[in-house]
Amino acid sequence: MRRRPRVVATALVLALTTGCATSPTVPVFGRSVTVIPDGEGLEVKGELLAVGPDRLWVQDDDELTEVPLPEVREVRVRRHPHGAGAAFRWAALGGLTTGGALAGACSSVEGADNCGVVGLVVLGAWLLVGALAAPSMEASSRLDLWRPTPEALRPFARLPQGLPESLRPPALRPSTDDPPPER
């Protein structure tokens, strides 16, 4: 009889600690950024590839752009794709689904009147919640960094320590079916 509590305790400990052995997926790419220069330069959009002490590299679909950090006024980092539009879409989907189901259930009851109003009220409540959530969803999806420092940008880069000396920037182009250029 003494073994039973130990077996149960061991099983409980194993069940609770197995979650500690797994790790969340870590993205291997840098965040999507928009680099806004000081003065007349053009905005650069793409993946924040690397951050050095005085420059950063942004990879878009076609080319790798090197931007001197002192010339950068602002960097907009896209943290996740769920902004205000996503909040409204999910609220509309939830409202239509729930309101339609409740209106259908209401209409199956004998003597029930105005079942369509139930669906509209539920849809309105969902859209109200979506409208209240939209500003915070949009604010959390983007981070605006004014006059960013390398330390502020590193957490969002694929290569936070900068480009390795042995790696030449043209070698970081997006992969294609074409063979790499001769060195």
Secondary structure, DSSP 8 states (H G I E B T S, - for coil): --HHHHHHHHHHHHHHHHHHH-------S--EEEEEESTT---EEEEEEEE-SSEEEEE-SS-EEEEEGGGEEEEEEE--S--HHHHHHHHHHHHHHHHHHHHHHHHTSTT---HHHHHHHHHHHHHHHHHHHHHHHHHHHEEEEES--HHHHGGG-SBTT---TT--GGGGS---SS-----
